[in-house]
Amino acid sequence: MFPDNIIPFEQAKSDHRYPALPMKSELVYKAAEIITDPQKLVNIVSKRVRQLNSGRAPLIPTVPSMGAADIALTEIIEGKIKIAEPTAEA
C-alpha cells in the first residue's frame, strides 16, 4: 500500500521496435572521436533514432540489449553513417 501522498504511476509500454534503454557511455566517447562537434553528434543520433523507431532497418547486426541510440552510435563508429559536407556553390 502506498502512503497518502504518493500516487502510483504506470508508464505506458513503448510500441517502438527498439526499447528506450540508456546509452552506453563508451559508445558516446568513441562516436565523439569521429564527430567532434557535440551538437552535430546529438542531431545525427537523434535523427537516426527517429528513423529506427519508425521502422528503418539497422545498418549493423544488433542484439536485444541494444537500444536505438546504441545502434545509431555503433553505426557512426563503424563508418556506416557519415556527415555529408555542404558543397560550395559558385
N, C-alpha and C positions, 0 to 999 in steps of 0.2 A: 504494500500500500504506500502511496506517495503522501508526503506532508501536504497540508492545505495550500502552501504557496508554490508548489511545483506542479506544472501541467505536463503530462507525458506528451511527447512529440514523436510521431511516427513519420519517418521520411518516406516519400513516395519512391517506389523502386524505379530505377532507371530503365528505359527501354532501349538504351544505346547498346550497340554491339560490343563496345569496349568499356568496361566499368571505370568509374572515376576513382582510380587508385592514386595515391600520392606519387609524384615523380621521384625517380631515383636520382639523388643529387650528383652521383658520379657521372651520369649521362649529361646533366646540365653543364658540368665543368668541361667535359670533353667536347660538347657541342659549342660551348663558348670559345674554345680554342679555334674552331673553324669559322664561326660567325662571331666576330669580336664585338660588334655593336649590340649591346643588350636589347635595345628597342627592336632592332631587326629580328633578333633571335626570338623574342616574345611574339612578334607579329607572325613570323613564319610558323612557329609551333602552333599558335592559335588557329591559324588558317588551316593547317594540316589536320589538327584535331577536329575541327568542324567538318572537314572532308571525310575523315574516317568515321565520325559519328553519323554522317548522313549516308554511309554505305560504300564509300570508296574502299577498294582493297589495299591492304598494306603492301609496300614495296619490298618488305623483308619477311623472313619467316618469323612467326610470333609464337609466344607461349601464353597460356591463360593468365599468368600473373602480370602480364604487361598491360598497362593502361594505354589509352590513346596518346597521351603525352610522351610516354616511354617509347612508343612506336615511332612517333614523329622525331624525337630526338635521335633515336638509333638510325633512322633513315638519313638524317643530316650527317651523323658521324660516319656512316658507311658511304657517303657520297651519292646517295640516291636522290637527294633534293639539293638543288643548287640555286643560288640567287642569280637572276637574270639582271645583268648590269644594263642601265639605260644606254641607248645608243645616242651619239651626238648627231643631231640633225642640223644640216647646214642651211 
